Amino acid sequence: MAEDTNAVVEESLFDEFKEHSISEFFRKNRHMLGYSGRLRSMTTIVHELVTNSLDACEESEILPEIAVEIKKIGSETFGVNIEDNGPGIPPEFVPKVFGKMLAGSKLHRLVQSRGQQGIGAAGVLLFAQMTTGKPLKITTSTGNGTIYEMEIKMSIERNEGDVVSEKTREGFWRGTRVEGEFKDVTYNRREQGPFEYLRRISLSAPHAKITLEDPEETIVFERTVNDIPERPEVMKPHPYGLTTDELLHISRVTDSSRVSSMLNNELSRVTMKRIKELEEYVLRDTLLENYRSSVFWDTIVSCYLNFDFTKYFDIYGHYFDKKEIEDVKQLINGLPEGLGELKTYCMKYLVTQYLVQKLDDEELKEIKNHFKKKPENFMEYMDKKYLNASLLDEFRRKLKDITKSPAEFVKSLVDLAMVSDTELEKYRKAIRDLLKKNPKEMTWKDSEVIVNVLQDMDFMAPSTVGLRPIGEENIEKSLNTLEPEFLKTLTRKPKTYKGGVPFAVEVGLAYGGEAGRSGDESRKMEIMRFSNHVPLLFDTSGCGLTNAVKSVNWRRYGLRNDEDAPVTVFVNLISTHIPYTSAGKQAIASSNEENEEIFNEIRQSLMICARDLEKHISKIRKEKEEEQKRKYVMKYAVIFAEGLASITGRPKEEIEANVVNLLR
């Protein structure tokens, strides 16, 4: 009886089990798309449609002209209309563009883009449908003489766009106009509203002309640049940014017939010559794996590593926590896995050696507690206090040689008679067989072996053809609209994070004039954050860009109080993959512990600009001090002239004129 009851209960548990479409998921989790507050929802609507218009115009090499109209049409209802002069949308694609989640042309491409997931426009339709029950009206034409007017609703269950109505008319116009009605939204000109969003995107897209007609007035953000940005090119994945799962996915979709040709055809910087080197690296790691847990392990490690951790522990171990030393020993026992983490400890120990040799006993005593910190926290503190860019570059060069080359490693084992020529040939044959294998037959273990050795090989940095910066000159033209008394912009050379994901940082500092944001009594520091040219208005405190800006010691550069300074800080992060903290895409995951390459690059860029700002502020302060001295002396010039005239017998007017000329 009990068994029958349990069977009924088990079956009933699955009575309600069913699949859900992606549209239904987002309908119940609209906050993940940015629709979580009345003002934020309004800004998200404008953001999604304006960025779509910009992308469409740029890909078609058209100078964008975008008109945004926001009007209140009820006590709780707003109408939003956005029109562009882009290439238009063929009518058969309109339901897919606006009515189907995760449909787009960008997700599969490794290239810098404002959006990628294919959610934005469909999210706008979904939000309109959820709050008013009304469709979006789409008017579009490719300039072929026919204008299409369509009303689109979304079938949430099928994740498909349905055409509610459609009509055509003749006319020679090209572009797309989206009209919708929305509830649960509001409009004002606060810092996180559509007005501020459009003001900032006009700075990061200086080639666009954007017109905003809101309930108050019509404002035009004129273009300051008449050149269309060059289109970024699609890139191949770089070996350093590769994961085991990604390589397996590539193996399933490649047209290559061998693993070796797949690596050559599908990855950047991997030539057939480098694949021959890869064979030697795989051999090295295979031999290393074979001796794990053996009595010869310490000898094997000494043949593998160029860095003698034991020696450093003997000399400097009293500075470190005992648990840290045990953790490092565990990493060594797990080699070749964990090599990346081991390098962070190696960097810490190189810096420790430098500091012990540089500082006296009293100074070392003051910072002794910092030696017990985790490597990332230790490096953050020492970077601010004692290190500079050239020193860090020197330490990074040493880190590249933490392991011996495969040839050196194998030779060491042969010299120690720990592997024979026959065994070596057997291992090499197995490796050649792996590279000859059909990619479709690759296993997780095969992929893992290849990815691990790729991380340890020396490759050129990823190509930057997939990145498109705004450019120093264009940022300068944009920020000049603030009429600052000082302006400095900088576009840094591309670098990589997470091993092989390319990124670049652009910064600008504007001081004085209309720079900064309005405060109660004075202008305050304004931080403008951008990712791939898109303004980030929300989640400010949790964003790595904000934290990087605030980590700079601005007092060192002449700002006595960075919060109460007429400064606009412009930061744009561009990458083929932006590390957002969430699906809302309003904050960047970057700190001195996570994606620290981005964090440090922003800091370095801002400090370079801040040096010139400090010179400017010092010059102004010096001029003010000189002027105050001049006024002070002028105040007593008459008395001084009278006294000197009585002593020398010369005319008072002559002496006074000479004093004035001396001060000019």
C-alpha positions in Angstrom: 0.0 0.0 0.0 2.8 2.4 1.0 4.7 1.6 -2.2 1.6 2.4 -4.3 1.2 5.7 -2.5 4.8 6.6 -3.1 4.5 5.8 -6.8 1.4 8.1 -7.1 3.3 10.9 -5.3 6.3 10.5 -7.5 4.2 10.7 -10.7 2.3 13.7 -9.4 5.6 15.6 -8.8 6.0 15.7 -12.6 2.4 16.4 -13.6 3.3 20.1 -13.9 6.7 19.6 -15.5 6.9 21.4 -18.8 9.3 23.3 -21.0 9.3 27.2 -20.9 10.3 29.4 -23.8 13.1 32.0 -23.3 10.4 34.7 -23.8 8.4 33.3 -20.9 11.5 33.3 -18.7 12.2 37.0 -19.3 8.6 37.9 -18.9 8.9 36.6 -15.3 12.4 38.0 -14.9 12.2 41.4 -16.7 14.6 42.9 -14.2 17.4 40.9 -15.8 16.8 43.0 -19.0 17.0 46.3 -17.1 13.2 46.8 -16.5 13.4 47.0 -12.8 12.3 50.6 -12.0 10.2 53.3 -13.6 13.0 55.6 -14.7 15.4 52.7 -15.4 12.8 51.0 -17.6 12.4 54.2 -19.6 16.1 54.5 -20.1 16.4 50.9 -21.0 13.8 51.3 -23.8 15.7 54.3 -25.2 19.1 52.5 -24.9 18.0 49.3 -26.7 16.5 51.1 -29.7 19.1 53.8 -30.0 22.0 51.4 -29.9 20.3 49.2 -32.5 20.0 52.3 -34.7 23.6 53.2 -34.2 24.8 49.7 -35.0 22.7 49.4 -38.1 23.9 52.8 -39.5 27.6 52.0 -38.7 27.5 48.6 -40.3 26.0 50.2 -43.4 28.5 53.1 -43.3 25.8 55.7 -42.9 26.3 58.8 -40.7 23.5 58.3 -38.0 20.7 60.7 -37.6 18.4 59.5 -34.8 15.3 61.2 -33.5 13.9 60.3 -30.1 10.4 61.4 -29.1 9.0 60.9 -25.6 5.5 62.1 -24.8 3.1 61.6 -21.9 -0.2 60.3 -23.3 -1.9 59.3 -20.0 -1.6 59.5 -16.3 0.7 56.5 -16.3 1.4 56.0 -19.9 4.2 57.3 -22.1 4.7 57.0 -25.8 8.3 56.5 -27.2 9.1 56.9 -30.8 12.6 56.4 -32.2 13.5 56.9 -35.9 16.8 56.5 -37.7 18.1 57.0 -41.2 19.7 53.5 -41.3 19.5 50.8 -44.0 16.0 49.7 -43.0 14.8 46.2 -42.4 13.5 43.8 -45.1 9.8 43.1 -44.1 10.3 39.3 -43.7 12.9 40.0 -40.9 10.8 42.5 -38.9 9.0 39.8 -36.8 12.3 38.1 -36.0 14.1 41.3 -35.1 11.4 42.6 -32.7 9.5 39.4 -31.8 12.1 36.7 -31.2 14.4 36.5 -28.2 18.1 35.5 -28.8 17.8 36.1 -32.6 20.6 38.2 -34.1 23.7 38.4 -36.1 26.3 39.1 -33.4 26.4 36.4 -30.7 28.5 34.0 -32.7 31.0 36.6 -33.8 34.2 37.5 -31.9 34.0 41.3 -32.5 33.4 44.4 -30.5 29.7 45.3 -30.5 27.3 47.4 -28.4 25.0 44.4 -28.1 25.3 40.7 -28.8 22.6 38.6 -27.3 19.7 39.5 -29.7 17.5 40.4 -26.8 17.3 44.2 -26.8 14.6 45.0 -29.4 12.5 42.0 -28.5 12.8 43.0 -24.9 11.2 46.4 -25.7 8.3 44.7 -27.4 7.9 42.3 -24.5 7.8 45.2 -22.0 5.3 47.1 -24.1 3.1 44.0 -24.3 3.3 43.3 -20.6 2.5 46.8 -19.5 -0.1 48.0 -22.0 -1.0 44.9 -24.0 -0.3 46.8 -27.2 2.0 45.9 -30.1 4.9 47.9 -31.4 4.4 49.8 -34.7 7.3 49.4 -37.1 7.7 51.6 -40.1 10.7 50.7 -42.3 12.0 50.8 -45.8 15.3 49.9 -47.5 14.9 52.9 -49.9 13.5 50.8 -52.7 10.3 52.9 -53.1 8.1 50.8 -50.8 7.5 51.7 -47.1 6.2 49.0 -44.8 4.0 49.7 -41.8 3.7 46.7 -39.5 2.3 46.0 -36.0 4.2 43.3 -34.2 3.2 41.3 -31.0 5.2 38.5 -29.4 3.9 34.9 -28.9 5.5 34.3 -25.6 4.9 30.5 -25.6 6.5 30.1 -29.1 9.1 32.9 -28.8 8.0 34.2 -32.2 6.9 37.5 -33.5 3.4 37.7 -35.0 2.3 40.3 -37.5 -0.9 41.9 -36.2 -1.4 44.2 -39.2 0.6 45.2 -42.3 0.2 47.7 -45.0 2.5 49.3 -47.6 2.7 52.7 -49.3 4.9 54.2 -51.9 7.6 56.6 -51.0 11.3 57.2 -51.2 12.5 57.1 -47.6 15.1 54.9 -45.9 15.3 54.0 -42.3 13.3 52.5 -39.4 10.8 54.1 -37.0 9.6 52.3 -33.9 6.6 53.5 -32.0 5.3 52.0 -28.7 3.3 52.8 -25.6 4.5 51.8 -22.1 3.3 51.9 -18.5 5.4 51.4 -15.3 7.8 54.1 -16.6 8.4 57.7 -15.9 10.5 60.5 -17.5 12.7 63.2 -16.0 16.1 64.7 -16.6 17.8 63.2 -13.6 21.3 61.7 -14.0 20.0 58.2 -14.8 17.2 59.2 -17.2 17.0 59.2 -21.0 18.2 62.8 -21.4 21.5 62.0 -19.6 21.8 58.8 -21.5 21.5 60.5 -24.9 23.9 63.3 -23.8 26.5 60.8 -22.9 26.1 58.6 -26.0 26.4 61.7 -28.1 29.9 62.1 -26.5 30.9 58.4 -27.2 29.3 58.4 -30.7 30.5 61.9 -31.9 29.6 61.0 -35.5 25.9 60.8 -34.7 23.3 63.5 -34.7 20.7 62.8 -32.0 17.5 64.8 -31.5 15.4 64.5 -28.4 11.9 65.8 -28.2 10.6 65.4 -24.6 7.7 66.9 -22.7 9.8 70.0 -21.9 11.6 70.9 -25.2 13.5 69.8 -28.2 17.2 69.4 -27.9 19.7 68.5 -30.6 23.0 66.8 -29.8 25.0 67.8 -32.9 27.7 65.5 -34.3 31.2 66.8 -33.8 32.8 64.3 -36.2 31.8 63.8 -39.8 33.8 60.5 -40.4 32.1 57.1 -40.1 34.0 54.8 -37.8 35.8 51.9 -39.4 34.0 48.6 -38.9 35.8 46.2 -36.6 36.7 42.9 -38.2 35.7 39.5 -36.9 38.5 37.8 -35.0 39.5 34.2 -34.3 39.8 33.1 -30.7 43.2 33.5 -29.1 44.9 30.5 -27.4 45.3 32.3 -24.1 41.5 33.0 -23.9 40.5 29.5 -24.7 38.8 27.1 -22.3 38.4 23.3 -22.5 34.7 23.6 -23.3 35.2 26.2 -26.0 37.8 24.1 -27.8 35.4 21.1 -27.7 32.7 23.3 -29.2 35.1 24.4 -32.0 35.9 20.7 -32.7 32.2 20.0 -33.2 31.6 22.7 -35.8 34.9 22.9 -37.6 35.4 21.8 -41.2 38.9 20.6 -40.5 39.7 16.9 -40.7 42.5 16.8 -38.2 43.0 18.4 -34.8 46.3 20.0 -36.0 44.6 21.7 -39.0 41.7 22.7 -36.7 44.1 24.5 -34.4 45.7 26.2 -37.3 42.5 27.2 -39.0 40.3 28.2 -36.1 42.6 29.9 -33.7 44.6 33.1 -34.1 48.4 33.1 -33.8 48.6 29.3 -34.2 50.7 28.3 -37.2 51.8 24.8 -38.2 55.3 25.6 -36.8 53.7 26.4 -33.4 51.8 23.1 -33.5 55.2 21.3 -33.8 56.2 23.2 -30.6 52.9 22.2 -29.0 53.9 18.6 -29.4 57.0 19.2 -27.3 54.9 21.0 -24.6 52.4 18.1 -24.5 55.4 15.7 -24.1 56.7 17.8 -21.2 53.4 17.8 -19.3 52.8 14.1 -20.0 56.2 13.2 -18.5 55.4 15.5 -15.5 52.1 13.7 -15.0 53.7 10.3 -15.0 56.0 11.1 -12.1 53.3 12.7 -9.9 53.2 11.1 -6.4 56.5 9.3 -7.0 59.5 9.5 -4.7 61.3 11.4 -7.5 58.7 14.3 -7.6 60.9 16.9 -6.0 63.6 16.2 -8.6 61.1 16.4 -11.4 59.8 19.7 -10.1 63.3 21.1 -10.0 63.7 20.1 -13.6 60.4 21.7 -14.5 60.5 25.0 -12.6 63.1 27.8 -13.0 61.9 29.4 -9.7 63.2 27.9 -6.5 60.3 28.3 -4.0 62.1 26.4 -1.3 65.0 28.9 -1.4 62.6 31.8 -1.1 60.8 30.2 1.8 64.2 29.6 3.6 65.1 33.3 3.2 61.8 35.2 3.4 59.4 32.6 4.9 59.2 34.4 8.2 57.3 37.2 6.5 54.6 34.9 5.2 51.7 33.1 6.7 52.3 29.4 7.3 49.1 28.5 5.6 50.2 30.4 2.5 53.4 28.3 2.3 51.4 25.1 2.6 49.0 26.3 -0.2 52.0 27.0 -2.5 53.4 23.5 -1.8 50.0 22.1 -2.7 50.0 24.0 -6.0 53.5 22.7 -6.8 52.3 19.1 -6.1 49.4 19.7 -8.6 51.5 20.9 -11.5 51.0 21.6 -14.4 47.5 22.5 -13.2 47.5 25.7 -11.1 50.5 27.1 -12.8 48.7 30.4 -13.3 47.9 30.8 -9.6 51.5 29.8 -8.8 52.7 32.7 -10.9 50.7 35.2 -8.6 52.7 33.9 -5.6 55.9 34.0 -7.6 55.2 37.7 -8.3 54.6 38.4 -4.6 57.9 36.8 -3.7 59.9 38.7 -6.3 58.4 42.0 -5.0 59.2 40.8 -1.4 62.8 40.2 -2.3 63.0 43.7 -3.9 61.4 45.4 -0.8 63.6 43.5 1.7 66.7 44.7 -0.3 65.4 48.3 -0.7 63.9 49.2 2.7 65.5 49.4 6.1 64.4 47.4 9.1 62.2 50.1 10.5 60.3 50.5 7.2 59.9 46.7 6.9 58.6 46.6 10.4 55.9 49.1 9.5 54.6 47.0 6.6 55.2 43.5 8.0 51.5 42.7 8.2 51.0 43.3 4.5 53.3 40.4 3.7 50.7 38.0 5.1 48.0 39.2 2.7 46.9 37.3 -0.4 49.0 38.1 -3.5 46.4 40.3 -5.1 45.9 42.4 -2.0 49.6 42.5 -1.3 50.3 43.7 -4.9 47.6 46.4 -4.7 49.2 47.9 -1.5 52.8 47.7 -2.8 51.8 49.1 -6.2 50.5 52.3 -4.5 53.4 52.6 -2.1 56.6 51.3 -3.7 56.3 50.1 -7.3 56.2 51.7 -10.7 55.4 50.6 -14.2 59.0 49.8 -15.2 59.5 47.6 -12.1 56.3 45.7 -12.7 57.3 45.1 -16.3 60.7 43.7 -15.1 58.9 41.3 -12.7 56.5 40.2 -15.4 59.4 39.4 -17.7 60.8 37.1 -15.0 57.5 35.4 -14.6 57.5 34.4 -18.3 60.5 32.1 -17.5 59.0 30.4 -14.4 59.1 27.1 -16.2 61.9 25.6 -18.3 61.5 24.9 -22.0 60.3 21.5 -23.0 63.7 20.7 -24.5 65.5 21.6 -21.3 63.0 19.6 -19.2 63.3 16.5 -21.4 67.1 16.7 -21.5 67.2 16.9 -17.7 65.2 13.7 -17.4 67.3 12.0 -20.0 70.6 13.1 -18.3 69.2 11.7 -15.0 68.3 8.4 -16.8 64.6 8.9 -15.7 63.3 8.3 -19.3 64.6 6.3 -22.2 64.7 7.0 -25.9 62.2 4.2 -26.5 59.8 5.6 -23.9 60.1 9.1 -25.5 59.3 7.8 -28.9 56.2 6.0 -27.6 55.0 9.2 -26.0 55.7 11.2 -29.1 53.7 8.8 -31.3 50.7 9.1 -29.0 50.9 12.9 -29.2 51.1 12.7 -33.1 48.1 10.4 -33.1 46.2 12.9 -31.0 46.9 15.8 -33.5 46.0 13.5 -36.4 42.6 12.6 -34.8 39.4 13.8 -36.4 38.2 16.8 -34.3 34.8 15.3 -33.9 36.4 12.4 -32.0 38.1 14.7 -29.5 37.4 13.9 -25.8 37.3 16.3 -22.8 40.7 15.0 -21.7 42.2 15.6 -25.2 40.9 19.2 -25.2 42.1 19.8 -21.6 45.6 18.6 -22.4 45.8 20.9 -25.5 44.3 24.0 -23.7 46.7 23.6 -20.7 49.8 23.6 -22.9 48.5 26.5 -25.0 48.3 28.6 -21.9 52.0 28.0 -21.2 53.3 28.6 -24.7 54.5 32.1 -25.8 52.1 33.6 -28.3 51.9 37.1 -29.8 49.1 39.2 -28.3 45.7 38.9 -30.0 45.0 40.9 -33.1 43.2 44.1 -32.5 41.3 44.2 -35.7 38.1 43.4 -33.8 38.4 46.5 -31.7 37.3 50.0 -32.7 38.2 52.8 -30.2 36.6 56.2 -30.3 40.0 57.8 -30.6 41.8 60.5 -28.6 40.9 63.3 -31.1 37.2 62.4 -31.2 36.9 62.2 -27.4 38.6 65.5 -27.2 36.1 67.1 -29.7 33.2 65.6 -27.7 34.5 66.8 -24.3 35.3 70.3 -25.7 31.5 70.8 -25.7 32.0 71.2 -21.9 34.2 74.2 -22.6 36.8 73.1 -20.0 40.0 75.1 -19.2 42.0 71.8 -19.2 41.4 68.7 -21.3 43.5 65.5 -21.7 42.5 62.4 -23.6 44.3 59.1 -24.0 43.6 55.9 -26.0 45.8 53.1 -24.8 47.2 50.3 -26.9 45.1 47.1 -26.7 46.0 44.5 -24.1 44.4 41.2 -22.9 42.6 39.9 -19.8 41.8 36.4 -18.8 44.8 35.3 -20.8 43.6 36.2 -24.3 40.5 38.4 -24.4 41.6 41.7 -26.1 40.5 45.0 -24.6 41.5 48.6 -24.8 40.9 51.6 -22.5 40.2 55.1 -23.4 40.1 57.9 -20.9 39.6 61.7 -20.8 39.9 64.3 -18.0 38.1 67.6 -18.4 38.6 70.3 -15.7 36.9 73.6 -15.2 34.2 75.2 -17.4 31.1 73.0 -17.4 33.0 69.9 -16.5 31.7 68.0 -13.5 28.2 67.7 -12.2 26.2 70.4 -10.5 26.2 70.3 -6.8 24.5 72.4 -4.1 27.3 75.0 -3.9 29.9 73.9 -6.4 30.6 71.5 -9.2 31.5 67.9 -8.2 33.5 65.1 -9.9 31.5 63.4 -12.6 32.4 59.9 -13.7 31.2 58.9 -17.2 31.4 55.2 -17.7 31.1 53.5 -21.1 31.5 49.9 -22.4 31.9 49.6 -26.1 30.8 53.2 -26.4 27.5 52.6 -24.5 26.9 54.8 -21.4 26.5 52.9 -18.1 24.2 54.9 -15.8 23.2 52.4 -13.2 24.9 50.2 -10.6 27.6 52.8 -10.2 29.0 51.7 -6.9 29.3 48.1 -7.9 31.2 48.8 -11.2 34.9 48.2 -11.6 35.3 51.3 -13.7 34.0 53.5 -10.9 36.3 51.7 -8.4 39.3 52.1 -10.6 38.6 55.9 -10.9 38.2 56.2 -7.1 41.3 54.1 -6.4 43.5 56.9 -7.8 44.9 59.3 -5.2 43.6 62.5 -6.8 45.0 64.7 -4.1 48.4 63.7 -5.4 47.5 65.4 -8.6 46.3 68.7 -7.2 42.7 68.0 -6.4 42.3 68.9 -2.7 39.0 67.1 -2.6 38.1 64.9 -5.5 34.4 64.9 -4.7 34.2 68.7 -4.8 36.2 69.3 -8.0 34.9 70.5 -11.4 36.2 67.4 -13.1 34.6 65.1 -15.7 36.3 61.7 -15.9 35.5 59.8 -19.1 36.3 56.0 -19.2 35.5 53.8 -22.1 36.3 50.1 -22.0 36.2 48.3 -25.4 36.5 44.5 -25.9 35.2 41.6 -27.9 33.8 40.4 -24.5 32.8 42.8 -21.8 32.9 41.2 -18.3 29.5 42.5 -17.0 28.5 41.7 -13.5 25.0 40.7 -14.6 22.6 40.4 -17.5 21.6 44.0 -16.9 24.9 45.1 -18.4 25.4 48.2 -16.2 28.5 47.3 -14.3 31.9 45.8 -15.1 33.4 43.0 -13.1 36.9 44.4 -12.5 39.0 44.9 -9.4 42.5 44.2 -8.1 41.3 40.6 -7.6 39.1 40.0 -10.7 40.1 41.0 -14.2 42.8 43.0 -12.6 44.4 43.7 -16.0 41.4 46.0 -16.9 41.4 47.6 -13.4 45.1 48.4 -13.6 45.0 49.7 -17.1 42.3 52.2 -16.2 44.3 53.4 -13.2 47.5 53.7 -15.3 45.7 55.6 -18.0 44.0 58.1 -15.6 47.3 58.7 -13.7 49.0 59.5 -17.0 46.4 62.1 -17.8 46.3 63.3 -14.1 50.0 64.3 -14.3 49.2 66.9 -16.9 46.2 68.0 -14.8 48.5 68.5 -11.8 50.8 70.7 -13.9 47.8 72.8 -15.0 46.4 73.2 -11.5 49.9 74.0 -10.1 50.3 76.7 -12.7 46.9 78.2 -11.9 47.7 78.2 -8.1 51.1 79.7 -8.7 49.6 82.5 -10.9 47.0 83.2 -8.2 49.7 83.4 -5.5 51.7 85.7 -7.7 48.7 87.9 -8.3 47.9 88.0 -4.5 51.5 89.0 -3.8 51.3 91.7 -6.6 48.1 93.1 -5.1 49.6 93.1 -1.7 52.7 95.0 -2.8 50.7 97.4 -4.9 48.6 98.2 -1.9 51.7 99.5 -0.1 53.5 100.9 -3.2 52.4 104.5 -2.4 53.5 104.3 1.2 56.8 102.7 0.1 57.4 105.4 -2.6 56.8 108.2 -0.1 59.2 106.7 2.4 61.9 106.1 -0.2 61.4 109.5 -1.7 62.0 111.2 1.6 65.2 109.2 2.0 66.6 109.5 -1.5 65.2 112.9 -2.4 63.9 111.6 -5.7 60.3 112.3 -6.9 57.7 110.1 -5.3 55.8 109.6 -8.6 59.0 108.3 -10.3 59.7 105.8 -7.6 56.0 104.6 -7.6 56.1 104.1 -11.4 59.3 102.1 -11.1 57.7 99.8 -8.5 54.6 99.3 -10.7 56.8 98.4 -13.7 58.8 96.0 -11.6 55.7 94.1 -10.7 54.4 93.8 -14.2 
